[in-house]
Amino acid sequence: MTTETKEETFTLEEILSSLKTIHRLILWNDEINTFEHVIWCLVHYLDYNDSQAEKIAWEVHNKGKCAILEGSFTEMEIYRKILKAEGLNVTVD
């Protein structure tokens, strides 16, 4: 019995469009971090102003999560690691 493998090929257009896919960094609610710490992280690492960061913190508190940044997967993964090191619960979508 032989096993056949199928080679999958992609056009340059398909590859480039996949690179342009927008990913989102999601901040999740938790019972550990204070509002002050979340706000500080958003201001310090993502360049939000205090008012914007506070609105995000309240949305996370009330809805359980909030998309806080959009961009390439690589960029979102870098920010995810930074915020995770600060103790925040973040994922890339």
N, C-alpha and C positions, 0 to 999 in steps of 0.2 A: 504494500500500500504506500502511495506517495502523498506527500502533503504539498498542496499548492499554496503559494502566497500571492497575494495581489498587491501590486505596487500602486500606491496612491500618488497622483501628481497634482500639482497646483499651478495655476497661471501666476505670473508676476502680479497681476491685478488682484487676484485673490489673496496673495501673501501680503501685499501692501495694505489692502483694506482690513485685514485681520490685525495689522499693527496699529491701525488707527482706532481700534475699538476702545471706547471709553469705559474705564473702570471707575468704581466709586469706593471711597473709603468710608466705612460705616462705623460710627461710634455707638456702642451699646450701653444701656443703663446697667449699673451695678450698685451694690450696697457698700462698696468700699471707698470709692473716691468722693471727695467733697466737691461741692460746686466750685469752690475757690481753686482747687487743683485742676479741675477740668478746664475752667476758664483760663487759668495761667498757661496750660499746655496749648490751648487753641491760639492764644495771643502770641506766645513765645515761638511756637514751631510753625504755625500756619498763617501768621500775620493777620489774624482777625483783630478787630478792635474790641474793646471791653464789652460794648453793647452787643455786637454781633455774637461774641463768644457766650455771653449770658443767655441770649435767645436760644442758641444751640443747646446749651446746658439744660434749659427748661424744656425744650422739645424732647431731648433724650430722656429726661426725667418723666415727662408726661406720656410720651408715645413709646418709650422703650428703646428707640434707636433714632439715628439721624445720619443722612449722608453729609459728610463734612468736607469732601474734596472729590474732584473728578480729574482723571488724566489717564496716562498710560499705566499698564499693569506694573511696570518697573518702578515708576514714580510712586504709585500708591503703596507698593510693597516697602519702599524705603520709609515712607511716612508711617506705615503700619508698625514697622520695627521700632522706630523712634518713639511713637506713642505707647506702644506695648512696654518698652523699657521704662516708661514713666508710670506704668501700672494701669493704663487705660485698656478697656476691652474694645478692640477694633478689628475689623475684618475687611477684606477686599472683595467687592462684588463685581 
